[in-house]
C-alpha cells in the first residue's frame, strides 16, 4: 500500500521532473517507456529517490523508467557518478560503517574479512553497477535485491535497489562510462 508520504513525494517529483503528461498517483515499478525533459541526453541514468524511480534515457525526450528502492534518510547517495564496473552475481561485504551502525545484523562480518559469494542469498542480487566519482569507488551501487518487497521504499544503506529481473534488463542496456545522476 502506498503511504501518504510516498504519495506526496511521488506527486511532487512528478510535477518537477522528468515525466511529462498526467501525474501518476500509484507507484508502479514495472519498466515503462516515458517522456522526459529535453535536457537529458540519451545514455544517461537519472534517479529520483523521492518518487522511487530510475530513468534510463533512450533517446531525446524518452526514457525507460524502473521502480527502485533507495537509501534510508541520511544514508542516500546524491550527485553524479559514472558506472566504472559491472558484475554478474557480485560478491558482497558490508562497509565498515554499515557494520558499525548495525553489528547485530552484520555479525558474521565482524572482526574478519569474510566476503559473501554471489548468488540468490546475496543482498546485491543478480547484477551490480558500481558508481565511481573521479575514478574513486563511492561504495554505492545500483543492484538487484533478494528482497523485492523493498522496491518503492527507503530502506537500504544508500544503494539503489531494483528487482533482479529489472537490474538484468538495465545491466544489458548500459555500458561502462554511463553517467548516473541522483537528485
Secondary structure, DSSP 4 states (H G I P E B T S, - for coil): ---HHHHHHHHHHHHHSS--SSPP-S---S-EEEE--TTSPTT-EEEETTTTEEEEEEETTEEEEEE-BEEPTTT---EEEEEEEEEES--B---HHHHHH-TTTTGGGTTS---BPSSTTSTTTTEEEEEEETTEEEEEEEE--S-GGGTTSEEESSPEE--HHHHHHHHHHPPTT-EEEE-
